[in-house]
Amino acid sequence: MTLSVIIVNWNVKDLLRQCLQSVIASEIQGEVEIIVVDSASGDGSAAMVRQEFPRIKLIASDENLGYAKGNNIGAAQASGDYLFLLNPDTRLEADTLATLNAYLQAHPGVGALAPQLLWPDGSTQSSRRRFPTLATLFWESTLLHQWFPRNKFARAYHCDDISPAKTTRVDWAVGAALFIRRKAWEQVGGLDETLFMYFEETDWQRRAAKAGWEVHYLPAAQVTHYEGQSSGQVFAARTIRFQRSKIRYTKKYFGKGWALTLRFFLWLTFAFQWGEETVKWVVGHKRLLRRERMSAYLEVLKQI
C-alpha cells in the first residue's frame, strides 16, 4: 500500500464529503486507502460515509476522540508507506497527492511534508512555523499580540521572513494537512493524546526533529483549508482546549514553573477581557453580545 489518508471528522458532514471527493479524484500512482475516524458526530457524517463511500474504511467512535487520539487510531489501522493526516475541512488539488508522494520519495531524510494551505479565495494561509519559545508563548498569552499583531515575535514565529512560494525546511507546519513517512511515525511514535486538540502537531514535529527527521514545506502541492470548521464554533470550548494544550506544551518543554506562570498570565488576560465586556454591558453597548461574551470568558476563567 502506497498511501493511507487519515481523516478525523467531527460534525462537518458536507465539508467531509467535499474532502473525500477531492481525495478520490487525486491523481497518484499506487494504492491509496482512505480511513475516516468519526468522533461521535451528530450530523449524520458516519451514515453519509457508509452510504456514499462504501469502500472507505470508517471507524465510528461513540465519543469525541480529539485530533491526537483520532489520528493515532487511524494510523494503527493504516497499511500505507506514507500517512497523510488530513482535516475534513480541506480540499485537494488533482495533483496534490502525487506531488507530495514524489517529493518524499526523492528526499529520504524528510520525515514530514506540508503542502501550501490556501484560503477559499485562493490566498495563502499562514501554515509554517518556528518552534514556540517562552517569549512567543507569553506574548500570545497577553492582549499585546492583539494590539500589536505584527510584532517581532509573531513575525518570527510565522516565518514571515521566508516567502510562502519557496520550498523550505521548517520547524513545524500546521497539522491540517501533514504527509508523514511511516518510518518516521514509527520511530517518533504517535501524537501525544494529552494534547486533545492544538499543539499536538507541534509536539510531534519537535520530537521528530529530535530524532533526526526534517520537516519540509512544499508550495507546489496545494490544499484549500476552510479553517476552523472542524473545531466547532463555540468560542469558550475552543479557547479552553487551545489554552489547556498551550499550558501542557509549556510544561512538557519548559517545566512546571513556567507552565504555572503562563496559566497566571492567561488568567489575567481573560479576566481583563471579562471586565471589559462587563463595562460595555453596563453602559448598554450591544448588551446581548456582551452577555454572551461575558459568559464565555467566565467559562474560560473557570476551566483553564
Beta strands, then each sheet from edge to edge (+ up, - down):
strand 1: 3-9
strand 2: 32-39
strand 3: 57-61
strand 4: 82-86
strand 5: 90-92
strand 6: 110-118
strand 7: 128-129
strand 8: 168-170
strand 9: 172-173
strand 10: 177-181
strand 11: 214-225
sheet 1: 3+ 2+ 1+ 4+ 10- 6+ 11+ 5-
sheet 2: 3+ 2+ 1+ 4+ 10- 6+ 11+ 8-
sheet 3: 7+ 9-
end
